[in-house]
Amino acid sequence: MQDKILDGKGVSAKIKEELAEEIKELQKKNVTPGLAVVLVGEDPASQVYVNMKEKTCNALGIVSRKHVLPEDVSEEKLLSMVDDLNNDPEIDGILVQLPLPGHIDENKVLDRIKVEKDVDGFHPESIGRVVLAQDGFRAATPAGIIELLKRSNVTLEGKEAVVLGRSNIVGKPVALLLLNENATVTVAHSRTKDIAEVTRRADILVVAVGRKEMVTADMVKQGAVVVDVGIHRVEDGLKGDVAFEEVKEKASAITPVPGGVGPMTIAMLMSNTVKSARKRAI
């Protein structure tokens, strides 16, 4: 079974080793990558994610600056902080942890981040560059999925790929990235008729719906590669959007939860930060 597992934890560790070496070379040129993370409120899940990012920065030698604002902070004050970080020459990447409180317009905040520092890859121009297959920042989770597949020697060109879910954060951008790799891509969603009929066509199935163990073995083609983006806390640990134990018997390769896509997301965020810092070293 081990050779079936798409080991995001192992692949991300390799990427971080490569980044640590590159950071040492940048430091010889007096450039140390800097990442600013802005957290609004005290959402427990967001706090966990931010702390994981801070820990990874420290391990790699990236300067991490965490800015915590109260839940009731005004939109104006948050935008002002983004402006200050945009103008800070020692900050290469800005990440505003989502979700934001309801009184703040997320799109306005994300649009305010300079595209040159948009290491989360959510700025409209960053998304546009994905559409046009131009150089730029790719959203960390979709980019992590592609990198994991490539480093696991999964062929993408010419394959039929189905993305289940159409969110702006994962579904849409990963569909575009798969298309850029010359896969034939279908996006299925809540309004798709007979989802199982669509998913059974997939050579590569990416599941990002936010519903615990929604995808079962009868929805998967024999020999498919299955990528599970979901994560759900249950009494005995964590589960994904895919019923892992039954689907792994049909899949030729599958990501576990945890240890699959999650570690790749953080690795690609670090990679984007280093990519931004590289421009300062030229």
Buried (B, 14 or more C-beta within 10 A) or exposed (E): EEEBBBBBBBBBEEBBEEBBEBBEEBBEEEBBBBBBBBBBBEBEEBBEBBEBBBEBBEEBBBBBBBBBBEEEBEBEEBBEBBEEBBEBEBBBBBBBBBEBBEEBEBEEBBBBBBBBBBBBBBBEBBBEBBEEEEEBBBBBBBBBBBBBBEBBEBEBEEBBBBBBBBBEBBBBBBBBBBBBBEBBBBBBBEEBEEBEEBBBBBBBBBBBBBBBBBBEBEBBBEEBBBBBBBBBEEEEEBBBBBBBEBBBEBBBBBBBBBBBBBBBBBBBBBBBBBBBBBEBBE
